[in-house]
Amino acid sequence: MHARAQIRVYGIVQGVGFRYFTLRIARKLGLVGYVQNLNNGSVEIVAEGEKDSLLKLIEEVRIGPPGASVENLKINWDMPKGEFKEFTILR
């Protein structure tokens, strides 16, 4: 089953390679969407694909790359919109 997850990651998640970490995992899992830094210091991930793959992505970003300290995740589930062709870093 395909799904869409919007994930906000809070903690020490900027300046530690978090976006590249997320990009590598999302592409490996066959997900499409994006990851970006937000002005409030959090990271936003929007990903679409198989629900099992999305759950694996969430498991990985809950830990994060070395140097990151994830304090909290907020996840919103939705129906996929089909607007993405690949997984990218926006900013």
N, C-alpha and C positions, 0 to 999 in steps of 0.2 A: 504494500500500500504506500502510495506517495503522500508526502506531507510537506508542510512548510513550518520551520521553526525560526522565530525571532528570539535571539539570545542576547541578553545584556550581561556582561562580565564585569564585576566590580572587584577592586583591590589594587595590588601593584601589577598592572597589566599593560602599561605603556612604557616604551623604552626598554623592553626585555625580549623583543622578538616575537611577541604574541601573535601579531597578524601573520607573519611568515609561518609560524608554527601551525596556526589554524588553516592557512592556505594549503600547506602540504598535506595535512590530514584530510581536509575536505576533498581535495582532488583525488587522493588515494581511495577514498570511500565512494567516489563517483558522484559527489554532490555538486550542485550549482548554487550560485548566490554571491555574497560578498562579505567581507569583514572590513571594519573601519574603526579608527580611534574617534571618540567623541570628546567634545570640549570639556566635559565634566570629569575626564580622567578614566572613563569606562571604555569598554570595547563593545561594539555592536556587531553581531553576526546574524545574517539572514541567509538561511540555507534551505534548499529544496532537494528532495530525493526520497529514497526508500526510508520508511520510519526507522527500521533497524539501524541503518547507516547514520541517521540523525542522532539516534540514541548513543551510538558509539562516539560520534563527534562530541556530544555533550559530556560523556565520560572523560574524554581527553582534555577538553578545555576546562573542566572542573579542576584538573591538576595543573595544566599549563606547562610552559617551557621552564627550564632552569632559570631562576631569577625572578619568576613571577610568584605572586602570592594571591591566589583567588580567594576573596572573602565571601562572595555571594554571586549567584546566578539568578536571573529572572528569565523565564522561558514562556513565550506565548506560542501556542500551536494554531495553525490555520490550514486551510486548503491551499495546495500549490497553485500559483498563478501562471507558471510557465514563462516568466519574463526573462529568465537568465539562460545563457548558452554555456557558461563556464563559471568557475569560482574565481573571484578576483579580489584584489585589495583596492578599496576606493581611496582612502586617505589615512 
